[in-house]
Amino acid sequence: MAVTITNVKVILTAPEGINLIVVRVDTNQPGLFGLGCATFAYRHLAVACLIEEYLRPLLIGRDAEAIEDLWQLMHQNAYWRNGPIENNAISGIDMALWDIKGKLANMPLYQLFGGKVRAAVPIYRHADGRDINEICDNIQKFRDQGITHIRCQTGGYGGSGYGPAPTSAPAGAMDGVYLDGRAYMRATLKMFEAIRARIGFDVELIHDVHERLKPIDAIRFAGQLEQFELFFLEDAVPLEDGEWLRQLRAKTTIPLAHGELFNHPFEWRDLIADRVIDYIRVHLSQIGGITPARKLQLFAEQYGVQTAWHGPGDMSPLAHAANIHIDLAARNFGVQEWSGIAPPNSVIQALSGPRGALLEVFPGLPEFRSGYVYANDKPGLGVDLDEAAAAKYPCRNTITTWTQTRVTSGALHTP
């Protein structure tokens, strides 16, 4: 009997105060359904509308096992293609279909990708702080947990928090997150100098520029950072200035990671084929889910480019699990960003606050132990959803402020 789609449902929840979008795909087989992540935290209602009003009627009655064909159908059905709203909507369904496929095979997804090439996934965490002492203390806490790769930042991404314009801005300048690129560069260089002096060189350090420098400044900055032997430098130039990456590659030996904002293969194809970057940093739901991510991973492998999938707090545990399954089976895996979502299930009852809420809503999270994340080996993605618990944490439709970044003149700057 063919496995057909009978319903597509969107569940919106925010157990940690971050809007998450989960898609449930039901089938004509009793008890067989799949879950996927469609999270676009800052436009969650637009994604939900696209799924419910357009993709749901398109898919009902179709073969749930025809993942590739359904992905292409969803991608081209509106004629105008690509972009984060469409890609995230497709991702939620695509991940759910892979979840169904794994359940039909009674295998975790990494088995469908060819099986494990590593027992577990090494991760990196974020160490921030108000001063160097706090940053070093946070680095040591992660090292005590067995984590060997740590991203270091000070004062956020090159600026302060959202608020009034500084006194140096012209009269009438709008509120925002104000950036001073030169001051940020000086502070970051001092930070890494102090970290290496105190912590040494036996820990891999990462830094994320978050596209908040002019390209010419990013080139100079990378040269100044070389002495600190970074594991990689992330998103050193804005997406819109991607042609500068070739000049940056020619001027520095620091490994370069890029792609958090990528939507389409045209954005990464030449960078990988020409070996301009060393790590591909895409957000799985932003590019359309597991189907395109696997194609990207295998393409990058041919050119020696490694994966370092985006793994922030504004993606659901289903997407984190998808990252881990691909990582386990990928020969060209590099390192996995991890937002710290997975203490062992045995300690759930001891948790309180938002972290416990996330575990309440999403049973079966991948498990972190001693610097590594392990899949739970359940069929499919291995993560479930408690819809009653999810309903206790509704999403909020608010104005996003952290992306309202401005330079000292008051003009907007890409975040």
C-alpha positions, 0 to 999 in steps of 0.5 A: 500500500502506498504511503500518502500524505493526508495532512500537513500541520504547522505548530508554532512554539517558543519554549525559550522565548525564540519563535520556532516553527515545526511541521507535522506531516501525517500519512495514511499509515496508522501512527506514521507521521514525520516532523520537520523544522521550518523555523524563520524566527523573525517571519514565522507567520509568513512561513506558516501561511505559505505552508498552510495555504499553499503547500498543504493543498499541493501535497495532500494525496501525494506519495510521501516517499517521493522526497526528491520529486516533492521538493522540486514540486514545492520549489517551482510550483509558485514559478518565482523561486528561492528566498528564506520564506519559501525555503524554510517552508519547504524545509519543514516538509522535507525534514518531515518526509525524511523523518517518515522515511527513517521510520519506514526503514526503522533506521536513524537517518544517518543510516540512510545516508550511508552509515556513520563515519564517526561515533559522535560529533565534536562541537563548538560553543560560544564564549562571551563576556563583559571583560577578558576575565569573564571570557576566559572563565567561560572558555575554561568552563567549556574546556572542563566539559571536554569542548576543544573548539570555542567561538570567542566574542566580546560585546556582541557582534561589533557593537552594543545593544539596541538603544539610542544613537551615541552622542557621536552620531548626527542629531536626529539619528535613529535608535539602533545597534551602533557599530564602530568597525575600527573600535571592534577590530582593536577590541577583538585583537586585544581579546585574542591576545589576552586569551592566548596569553592566559589559555594558551594554544591548545584550544581551537578558537573561532571568531564570527565577524557577522559581516559587520566590517567593510571588506577592505577592513576585513582583509586587514583584520584577518592579517592581524588575527593570523598570529592567534592561529584561529580555527576559522574566521566566519562571515568576514564580509557581507553576503552582498560583497561576496566578490571580496572573498577572493581577495580575502582568500589571497591575503590570509592563511586563516581558514574562512567559513562562510554562508550563514545567509546563503539561499541558493546553490549559485551563492556557494557553487563557485566559492566551493569549486574555486576553493575560496572558502574552507568551511560551508556554514549554511543554515539547513532550513534556510536552504530548504532542508535535508535534501539540498543540504546533502547535495551541498555536503557531497558537492563540497566533499569533492573540493576539500571544503568541510561542513560547519552547519549553522547551529544557533538557538533560533532553530528547533531541536529537529533541525539540530538533529538533522545537522547531527545525522548529516555530520555523522555520515559526512566524510568532509565534516569539520565541526558543528556549532551547538547552542547547548540544547541537549543535557541528558534526558535523565536530568530533565526533572532537575532543570527549571526555566527555559532550558527545561521547557525546551526538553519538555516540548521536544523529547528525544534530543541528541545528547551531549557528553564530554565534548561530543553530541550523540544521536539517540538512534531512534528511527528517523530524526529521533526527536518527538514533539509534545504538542500540549507542552508546545501550546504552553509556550506561544510565539510572539509577533514583535519587532526585531531590534538586533538586526537594526544595525547602524554605522556611526553616521546613523545609516543602516548596515547589514546585520 
